[in-house]
């Protein structure tokens, strides 16, 4: 049998894994499949790129490739996510249709007021002032069809939520009328039409590039001599230990890295080839997980005054349509418009105005658990910063930290963020411990102590390895050109 076909070698290894075990060493695969070592290494790398995998280190320093109980394709979505995608598509379609209806209604009133304005202009004398007002109204007309209520995905600024956490927010489309006098509330600078759309469907949160983690790790490797541990991947992305281990194996296959084990048993990835570079412009900057707080789930993103006017306008429409439908104005003794005429005059505005309030009410109920989760994630970010950046004597990472000290450091190292108490930190740490591979115990004084031996050991080991590794990223001078 020839072994020069990588695709065929991968099939052989997949059959071996399915038939025997999903956990094996390189030597196991070589002896059972009969493939040469080099071809087996390539097949294992291709298999790690295709399936979820974690690397295990034995006490003797051997590597075990763990593909779990079943071979799971990377990034394969479960059926629940397909259903969620379907409902998101339906919601997006409904959003477009409802905004279209809103636009039609706004256009109707715009044309109505524009006709009145032209009538005034014909009988008036100050043509310049009327012309400026008509120009402003034309800009309002254009803004009616700008359904994206933000300036663009590259226009961002920072806001602070009610707990004092600063987060990225898209810059809203500025208002058109009354721009000379700056309002007291910055939220009133938003376009009024955009405020109406955001009142119904809410402002968009800052979107994260799905490839940002890959790009960030690539930049990190180039800055850190091509070396990375699982703990550092957790610090970059905020993943659980299992997710970070899986991503480590994916990076090994994507970036042509090699897995090594230190003398202390620390598993790390070596991507020496990736650091050899000619031009590093355009790289994704390295941002630690705790240096960027989660964006707030905003209900409308409008000021209370702006929401008050919008509520007042729709309440008037709702009450008037209710009177038309149930007050007898559209019946045989009323306007006599017939069924369809009565529907468009009274029934349709009633349905529209009701949805105008029901959609934000539904979003408010849905956002309550999301806001709690967002708040807890931001607290978790603060605690992770302490776990990763606290040192003993300014040199070694701390293996243990008492709850009391963790609370003191968290409250001392803050700007506008909220002050945390013992109970809150203990509650958040219950979940964070398992995710980071830590544990807790009570000392003789009955104090809660958190242990992070795995993180501390990996960070200490990789620091030593980097110090001893000679950096070789210089390409040298060009000695031949084709």
N, C-alpha and C positions, 0 to 999 in steps of 0.2 A: 504493500500500500504506500502511495506517495503522500507525503505530509506537507506539500507546498500549497495546499488550498485552505486558507484560514476559515472560510465558511464551513467546509466539511469537518475541519478539526473542532469547530464550535459545536456542531451537531453531535459529534462523538462524545464530547465532554458533557453535553446536555443529557444524552442517553445514560451516561455513567451516573450523573447526579440523580436522575429520576429513578434509576433502577436500584442504586445502592444507598447513598446517603447524600444529604445536602450540606454536610459538613466534612471537609477533607483538607488534607495538606497537599502541597504540590507533588510531593513524593507519592502520595496515595494515587493521585490522578495519573501520574506517569506509569506506575506499576500496573494499574488495572487497564488503562486504555492502550498502553504500548506505544504512545506517542513520545517523541524525543522531548527533552526538557525545554528547549527553547520554544518549540511549537506549542507545548503544553502551557507554558507561561503566557504566550500570546492568546491562546484559547481562553485561559482563565481571565485575562484582562478584558477580552471581548465579552465574556460572560458577565463580568462585573459591570460592564457598560450597559448590558441588556437587562440584567435582573438586579433586584435589591440584594445587597450583600453587606456583611459586617466582618471585620477581621478580628480574630481572637489570638491572644498571645499566651502560650503556655509558660510554666515556670522555668522551662529549659530554653525559652527564647524561640520556640517554633511558632510559625504562623498557621492558623487554621482559617480557611475560607468558609464562612457561615452564610448559606443562602436561605436559612429559615426552614420551616417545615414544608413549604411549597415554593416553587420558583415563581416569584412575582415580578412581572414586568415593571421596569421603572416608569414612573409618571403615568401608570395605567389608572384611569379613573373608575371607581366603583359605580354601580348602577344608580346609587343614590345621588351621585354628583351629576349624572346625565339628567336625572329628573329635575335636580335643582337648576341645571343649565336651561332646561326646557321652560321652567317657570320664570327664570330670569328673562328669557327671550319673550315670553308672553307679557311680562311686566314692562319690558322695553317697548313692545308694540303698543300696549295700552297707554304708556307714557306719551309716545309720539301722537297717538290719536287724541288724547285729552288735551295736549298742548295745542294741537291743531284746532280743536274746538275753541279753546281759550283764545287763540289767535284770531279766529273768525269773529268772535264776540268783540275782541278789542278793536279789530279793523272796522266793524260796524259802527262802534261809537266814535272811532277816529274819523271816519268819513262824515258821520253826522255832525261832529263838532267842527270839522274842517269846512263844511258847507256853511255853518253858522259864521265861522270866522271870515270866510270869503265875502259873505253878505255884509259883515261889519266893515271889511276892508273897502268894499265898493263905495260905501257912504262915508268913509273916514278920510282924513287928510294926512295923517302921519304914515306914509307908505313905507318908510324905512323901518319903523318899529314893527309894523304889521308883517313886513317881509322877513324880518329876523324871527318873528314868532312862527310864521309859516315854515321857515327853514328848520326851526327846532322841532316842530310837530312832525315834519317829514323824517327827521332823525328818529323820533319816537316810533314812527310807522315802521322804519327799517328794523328797529330793535325788537319789534313784536315777533319777528321771524328768526331772531337769534336765540334759538332754544337752548344752546349751551350757555349757561349763565356765568361762565368764568372767562377771563381774558385769554386763557390758553394754558396748556399743561406746563409750559416753561416759565409762567409768571406765578411766583410763589412768595409768600411772606410768612411771618410767624405770629401766631395768636397764642393766648394762654387760656386754658380751660378753668373751670370753677375750682379745681384742686391746685392750681398754680403750675401745671405742667405745660411747657411751651411746645407747640407742635406746628408742623407745616400746614399751610392753608393756601388754596388757590386764590389768586387775586380776582375779585368780582368785577364784572363790567361796570364802569363808572356811570353815574347818572348823567342825564342829558340836560334837564332843566334845572335852573338854580345853582349852577356850578360856581358862581362868583362868590357866594357866601358859604364858607365851609361849615357843615353841620357839626353840632356838638358830639354826636355819636358817629364814629367812623362807619358803622354799619348803614347809616343813612346816606352814605356816598354811593351806595350801590344803585344801579339802574332800577327804577320802580317796576318795570316790566319783569326784570330778572327776579325781583323780590316776590312777585306774584307766583312765578314758576317755582321758586325755591320754597315758598309757603306750602305749595301742594306736594312737591316731590322731594324737597330738601336739597341743600347744596351738595355737590360731589366732594368726597374725601380725596385726599392726595393718593394717587395710585402709585404702587411700587412696581418697578420693572421686574418681571419674573426672572430675567437673566442677571439681575443686579448682584445676587449672591455669588454666581459664577465669576462675574467680572471683578467683584470685590476680592474674592479669594485669589484670583490671578494677580491682582495688584499687590496684595499682601505678600504673596510668595516672592515676588520680585523685590520687595523691600526687606524681606527677612531671609535672604540667602536660599530661597527655594524650599524652606522647611516649614512644616505645619503639623500641629497635633490636633486630636479630636476636640480637646478642651478649647483650643483657639478658634476652631470652626464654630463651636457653641457660642463663644464670645462675639463672633462676627454676626451670626444669624439669629441667635437666641433659641436655637433648636434644643430639643431634648437630647439626651445622650445617644439614644438609639437613632434618631434622625441624623445627628452629626456623624455617627459611625457610617451610616449608609451613604451620606454625601461624601465622606472621605474616600470610600471605594469608588464612587462615581468620578471624583476628581482624579484618582490614580489612573483610571482608564481614559478620561478625557484629555488630561494634560501630560500623559506619558510619564507618570511618576512611579516611584518605587517605594514599597513599604519596608521600613527598617525597624528594628527593635534595639533600644539602648541597653546598656549594661544593667540598668535598674528595671528593665522590663517595660519601658515606655514605648508604645507604638507611635511612629511618626511617619509622615510622607516626605519623600525627598524628590523635589521637582527641579533638579539642577539645570535641566535643559531649558526650562521656561524662563530663567533669569537672564539668559543670553539675549541681549536686546540692542537694536540700533536706534529705535525711536519709541519713546514712551509717552508721547502726547496722546490725549484722548482716553487715558486709562480711567476707570471708575475709582473714585477716592475711597480710601478705607475708612469706614464709619463703624465704630463698635456698636453693638446692639443697644447698649444703654445710653448712647449719645443722641438718640433720636426717639422722642416720646411718640406714643400712638396718637393719631389725629382723633379729635373729638367727634362723636356722632351727634351732629347738630340737627335739630328739628326743622328750623327754617333758615338760620343764619341771618335773620333780620333783627332790627331793633324792636323793642316793645311798641314804640310809636308807629313804626311802619306796619307791623302786624296788626295793630289796632285799626288802622285805616282799611287794610285789606279785609279784616273780619267785618268791619262796619259795612263795607260795600257789598260783600257777599250775603250778609245777614239781610240787608234790604232786598236783594234779589230773591233770597229764599222766602222771606215773609210775603213779598208781593206775588210770587208764583204760587205759594200756598193759598193765598186769598183767591187767585184766579181759578185754581183747580177745585178747591173745596168750598169756595164762597158763593158759587152759583153764577159767577160773572161769564163763564164760558158755556153755560147750558143754553137750552132753547130760548129761555127768557132773557139771556144775556146778550153776548156779542153775536151769537149765531154763526160761528165760523166753521161749523162742522167738526168731525173728529180730528182730521189731520191739522186743520187750522188751530183747533184748541190745543192739540198736542204741542205744536211748535211755539205757540204763544205762552202756554202755561206749563204743560207737562214736561217738555224738554228743559226749560230753565229750572224746573223743580229738581229733576234728576241731576242736572249739571251742578247746581248749587249745593245739593246734598253731598255729592261726591267731593266737592270742594272742601268740605269739612271732614268727611269720613276718611279720606285718604291720609291726611296728617294725623288723625286720631289712630288709625291702624299703624302708621309708622311710629308713633309715640309708644304704643304698646310693644312693638317689635324692638325698639331701641333700648328699652329699659334693661334687659339682660346684657345687651351689647355694651352699654355704657358701664355696667358693673365690671364686665370682663376687661374693658379698656382700662379702667381705673386700676384693677388688680395687675394688669400687665405692666403699667407704668411703675407701680410699686416694686414689682419683680425686677424691673430694669435697674432701679436704684440699689436693690439688694445685691444683684449680680455684680454691679460695679465694685461694691465693697469686697465681695468674695474674690474677685479677680485682681483688684488693685491694692489690697491691704498687705503690708509686708512686716516681717520680723527684723528689727534692726536695720530697716531700709534695704535689705538684700533678698531674703528668702520669702516666698509666699506663705501666708499663714495657713496651717493645716487645720486649726481649730479656732473658733470664735464664739464667745458666749452671747446669748441673746441680748444681755444688757449692753455689751460693747457694740454689737451690731446695731442696736437702736440708737446709741449715742453717736456713732459715726454717721449713720444715715441722716440724723437730724442736724449734725454739725456740717455735713457736706451737702448743703442745699442752698438754692437761691430763692426762687419764688415758690418752690414746691411746698406742699403741706407738711406739717409735723406729724410723724408717725408714733404710735404707741406700741407697747409690748404685745398686746393682744392681736393687733393688725399684722405685725411682722411675724408673729408665731403662726398665724393662720395662713399667710402667704407662703411661708417657708415650708409648710407641710407638703405642698405640691412641688415647690421649687427644689427641695432636697432630692426627691426621686429623679427629677428631670436632670439634675446636675451630677447625679451619682454620689451624693453625699448621704450623711446619716446624722442622727441626733441622739444624745444620751444625757442623763442627769449625773452631775458630779457629786462629790461628798457634801457640798453645801446646798444640794437640791436645786442647782442652777441648770438651765437648759444650755447645752453646749452643742454647736454644730461642727461636724467634721467634714472636711473636703480634702482628704488625703490624695485622692486620684487627681483632682485639678492641680493641687499644689505640686505634686510630684511631676506631673507632665510639664507644667510651666517651668519648674526649676531645671528639669532635665533638658528641655529644648533650649533654654537660655544657655546652658553650658555647651551644648552641641553647636549652637550658632557661634559662640565665642571661639570655639576651636576649629570651625570650618573656614577654610580659606575661600574668600569670595572670588569667583571666576566668571564675572558677567561681561568683561570687556571683550569685544569681538576682534580687536586688533586692527591693524591697517590692511587695506585691500592690496593683495599681492597679485591678483589676476582678474582680468575682465574679459568676458566673451565678446 
